[in-house]
Amino acid sequence: MTRPSVIAARPKGGFNVQDLELGRNPGALTVGSPPPNIDTNPGAIVDVVAHNDEAKTPQYRWPDPRKKK
């Protein structure tokens, strides 16, 4: 689990995010659905899972609510 901040919504769905704590480039959060009542406004910090750890363009996904942490 990692905690990037939301940069902006993407035109075709999902969000551009950046994990400054890990010093990563901006990436995309496009897999899965956000949990109910979660703040996805720019600047919000969200709990997600690294989907692809590529250094240039990391990808993230929402955690599966059916799986326990």
Secondary structure, 3 states (H helix, E strand, C coil): CECCEEEEECCCCCEEEECCCCCCCCEEEEECCCCCCCCCCCCCECCEEEEECCCCCCEEECCCCCCCC
